[in-house]
Amino acid sequence: MSTILVTGANRGIGLEFIKQYLERDDKVIATYREKESSKELINLSQNKSNLKILKLDVASDESMKDFCKHLGDEPIDIFINNAGVYGPRDSNFGKVDEENWLPVLRINAVAPLLLTQLLIENLRRGKSKKLLYVTSKMGSIDDNKGGGSYVYRSSKTALNSVVKSISVDLLSEAMAVAVLHPGWVRTDMGGPNGLIDTETSVSGMVQVIEDLTLETSGAFFNYDGNVIPW
Ligand SMILES: NC(=O)c1ccc[n+]([C@@H]2O[C@H](COP(=O)([O-])OP(=O)(O)OC[C@H]3O[C@@H](n4cnc5c(N)ncnc54)[C@H](OP(=O)(O)O)[C@@H]3O)[C@@H](O)[C@H]2O)c1
């Protein structure tokens, strides 16, 4: 049995991670921001003794510190940094402003490192020591043929860079680290035209996480296990 921590777990891809890990009888810690938008997760926690839910808003330093206090010295085997935002949908050339850009950078790229730093002792106590960060193929510079989407693209490119450094820095501690592209998934963020459902995306990523080793640490994986160019 592993202990798995998933951020942004009240809906979409995060909630599906919770469901699939609960089915395996793992111990699961799920984070959410607001009770009102987290009814399904809260209901699940009332019926599953192996699910613990904790509040976390990664846009707030105070919330991140409170979250870590509540977590205590719990060992974390697998950490999945899933929480993310898209930001303004029309962030194309001529329409980008700092006010809308910086909060997205904070949530998608800055908070994942701050949270990892705060959780490092929990991760050191874990057995499998796997750190995953849900990114997007839209953050691949190599794959960018469409241009535009400055805010979201740049936030995920920055996340990829951050995670690459984490993978290098923590290799000596036997931590396996990767960024995962979930595919274009039918969620609130992905919209109804997404190519795959959350079950397909998450079952693929769970397998990629299973297969992740120190030898493959530091890579950018698609949900089906293929490597995506940076
Ligand atoms: N869907 C896709 O096609 C797709 C493609 C590529 C990458 N991704 C990535 O996959 C991840 C999950 O996306 P999704 O499709 O499941 O999106 P979603 O349905 O919009 O869910 C986003 C999740 O992140 C949480 N979140 C947002 N801001 C937060 C904050 N400040 N603190 C803590 N949690 C926060 C949300 O919580 P609230 O309910 O409280 O807002 C929600 O649980 C994201 O990192 C996204 O960039 C998605």
The ligand as a Gaussian input file, in Angstrom:
#p B3LYP/6-31G(d) Opt

LIG

0 1
 N       -8.054000      18.909000     -19.463000
 C       -7.065000      18.949000     -20.345000
 O       -7.280000      18.742000     -21.558000
 C       -5.651000      19.214000     -19.894000
 C       -4.641000      19.178000     -20.875000
 C       -3.328000      19.401000     -20.496000
 C       -3.027000      19.638000     -19.167000
 N       -4.032000      19.693000     -18.227000
 C       -3.627000      19.929000     -16.829000
 O       -4.198000      18.942000     -15.993000
 C       -4.400000      19.473000     -14.666000
 C       -5.843000      19.220000     -14.240000
 O       -6.683000      19.846000     -15.198000
 P       -8.257000      19.538000     -15.350000
 O       -8.517000      19.387000     -16.788000
 O       -8.697000      18.497000     -14.399000
 O       -8.800000      20.984000     -14.921000
 P      -10.058000      21.428000     -14.066000
 O      -11.188000      20.498000     -14.282000
 O      -10.213000      22.875000     -14.371000
 O       -9.530000      21.246000     -12.549000
 C       -8.486000      22.037000     -12.056000
 C       -8.215000      21.648000     -10.629000
 O       -7.162000      22.487000     -10.114000
 C       -7.630000      23.099000      -8.926000
 N       -7.043000      24.416000      -8.685000
 C       -7.080000      25.516000      -9.479000
 N       -6.479000      26.554000      -8.876000
 C       -6.053000      26.105000      -7.669000
 C       -5.380000      26.695000      -6.578000
 N       -5.034000      27.999000      -6.573000
 N       -5.096000      25.932000      -5.491000
 C       -5.453000      24.636000      -5.458000
 N       -6.120000      24.013000      -6.441000
 C       -6.412000      24.742000      -7.540000
 C       -9.136000      23.216000      -9.117000
 O       -9.781000      23.446000      -7.867000
 P      -11.128000      24.375000      -7.779000
 O      -12.287000      23.485000      -8.118000
 O      -11.124000      24.836000      -6.374000
 O      -10.966000      25.479000      -8.776000
 C       -9.429000      21.854000      -9.719000
 O       -9.451000      20.867000      -8.721000
 C       -4.023000      20.953000     -14.764000
 O       -2.707000      21.145000     -14.284000
 C       -4.099000      21.248000     -16.259000
 O       -3.278000      22.320000     -16.641000
 C       -5.332000      19.482000     -18.563000

